[in-house]
Amino acid sequence: MILEVAILSVVPGQEAAFENAFAKAQAIISAQKGYISHEVRRCMEKANRYILLVNWETLEDHTEGFRQSEGYLEWKALLHHFYDPFPTVEHYESVPNLTNTNGA
């Protein structure tokens, strides 16, 4: 499993509109091949900053499958105009013996 991490800086004053648009856009990403789950969190120190965490089965499910899909065009139209600057997106994999999955 691969974790996509995107830092989303939304244009100040557009937070509510972004959240409404994301509520629609999440149906697009959740329908993609290889999608497992996602979570959005809002920064407590900077109200216009969010983090998007998406679990994918493989890196290619995100970088090739989703980003080259028709759904991505709709995703872009709904969300990309909210970002300033454009998000930094990175991908992470588990490190053996350093991952606790039992919640402790």
C-alpha positions in Angstrom: 0.0 0.0 0.0 1.2 3.5 -0.9 0.3 6.7 1.0 -0.1 9.8 -1.1 0.4 13.0 1.0 -0.6 16.3 -0.4 -0.2 19.7 1.4 -3.1 21.9 0.2 -2.8 25.6 0.6 -6.2 27.1 -0.2 -6.6 30.8 -1.2 -7.5 32.6 2.1 -11.2 33.1 2.3 -12.0 30.2 0.0 -11.9 27.5 2.7 -15.7 26.8 2.8 -16.0 26.7 -1.0 -13.0 24.4 -1.2 -14.6 22.0 1.4 -17.8 22.0 -0.5 -16.0 21.3 -3.8 -14.0 18.5 -2.1 -17.2 16.9 -0.8 -18.1 16.5 -4.5 -14.7 15.5 -5.7 -14.1 12.7 -3.2 -16.6 10.6 -5.1 -14.3 10.8 -8.1 -11.2 9.7 -6.4 -12.9 6.9 -4.4 -14.2 5.4 -7.7 -10.6 5.0 -9.1 -8.9 1.7 -9.6 -6.5 1.0 -6.7 -8.1 3.5 -4.4 -8.3 2.3 -0.8 -9.2 5.3 1.4 -8.6 9.0 2.0 -8.7 11.6 4.7 -8.6 15.3 4.7 -7.4 17.3 7.8 -7.4 21.1 8.3 -4.4 22.7 9.9 -5.1 24.1 13.4 -2.4 26.8 13.0 -3.2 28.0 9.5 -7.0 27.8 8.6 -6.3 27.7 4.9 -4.0 24.7 4.9 -5.1 21.1 4.6 -3.5 17.8 4.3 -4.9 15.1 2.0 -3.9 11.5 2.7 -4.9 8.9 0.1 -4.1 5.2 0.4 -3.5 3.5 -3.0 -2.8 -0.1 -3.7 0.2 0.9 -5.9 2.1 4.0 -6.9 1.0 3.6 -10.5 -2.7 3.5 -9.5 -2.2 7.2 -8.5 0.4 8.5 -10.9 -0.7 6.7 -14.0 -4.2 5.4 -13.4 -5.9 8.4 -11.7 -3.8 11.2 -13.1 -4.4 10.0 -16.7 -8.1 9.3 -16.2 -11.2 11.2 -17.2 -12.0 11.6 -13.6 -8.8 13.5 -13.0 -9.9 16.2 -15.4 -13.1 16.6 -13.4 -11.1 16.6 -10.2 -8.8 19.4 -11.5 -11.8 21.5 -12.6 -13.4 21.2 -9.2 -10.3 21.8 -7.0 -7.1 23.1 -8.7 -8.3 26.8 -8.8 -8.4 26.9 -5.0 -4.6 26.2 -4.5 -1.9 28.9 -4.1 0.7 27.6 -4.4 0.0 24.4 -6.2 0.2 21.4 -3.8 3.3 19.4 -3.0 2.5 15.7 -3.5 4.7 12.9 -2.2 4.3 9.1 -1.9 5.2 7.0 1.1 5.6 3.3 1.8 5.6 1.5 5.1 8.9 0.8 6.8 9.1 -2.8 8.1 9.3 -3.1 11.9 8.5 0.7 12.3 4.7 0.5 11.6 2.2 -0.1 14.4 -1.3 -1.0 13.0 -3.0 -1.9 16.3 -3.6 1.8 17.3 -1.1 1.8 20.2 
